[in-house]
Amino acid sequence: MLSKEEKIYLLKLCREVLKAYFQGKVFKPEPPLREKCPHLYEKRGVFVTLKKGGRLRGCIGTLEGEKPLYEEVCEVVLNSAFRDPRFPPLEKRELDEIEIEISILSPFVRAKPEEVEVGKHGIFLKKGPFRGLLLPQVATEYNWDRRTFLRQGCLKAGLSENCWEDPETELYLFTAEVFSEREIF
């Protein structure tokens, strides 16, 4: 579990990265004090979700961290803002209108469909070259039951909606520590 100080650091960092981008500056984060923020040096999967008016505006992440969390989040927020193929790139005029939400992922665990707990687990489905991930909060936000959550994960992967019933489809579960500017500030 991240401390409140670590959460504040990451949220402010994301906002600073976006501001620097729009100012045409290269942003290099100031490393946090390891003694005060030890979790920010862990290598973890992380997703950054951008919302505008309560609606999704961008969401991209990494399944496993390759860098310390405070560095990883800098790349992920830029990808969410400018490389989510579902949305046009974020514009400078939108910066004050977006809310930043961060999801820090636990390690993935291979599972069976009946083990999925809506509201607790995120899902990652994999079959051949196809992959689909849904964060735990997605099922809750849309009021989905387990079957709907699994079907939507299959569709996100570009597979048939019942791919989760196919023994060749691999299902992984994870949890996420989710926090946003709205709840922290």
Phi, psi and omega in degrees: 000130177283148175283165178300321179299319179293320179296315179300316180303311183294318179295316178295322179300314179301315181296318179297320179299314181294318178299315179299320179302312182289342175269359180074023182257149172275127184258126175241115184292144172284119181300137178288159176292122183301324181293326182271331185227061184296328183292338182286354176261357177286153175259107185226153171292144182211140174239141173244125179251131175252131178236144177230119183061032180080358181253148179302133179236347178171143178200115177217155179199189178237144180283324178223137179284140175254347181229169173304147185309318182293333176276320181300318183295332179295319178287319184295320181295323177293320177296320179296321183283326190235352185233009176284114185295348180280347186224153172291158179303146178300141178254153183306320182296342181272347189306316181285348182265346184269151173247138181258133176233136181241137176238116178263121187272146170278170172298153180277145179231129177297138186211173174255153182307323182291349179274350181292125175250111181298134181092341179252313186260146163262163180234147175228116180252141183216129175213115184057228181278357184269137181217143177213135180233136172232129179291155182304323185289344182296313181298321180291315181300325181261002179059044180272148170271179184301314182297317180295319178301314179294318178298316180294325175297320177297314180296321178298327179283352182084022181249175177293153186295343179254020182301334181296342178275347181280125181298343178279348178275127178269134178243129177237143177248154174206165173246169179215142171267114188246132178209153185221166177301320182303318184272338183270321184259000000 
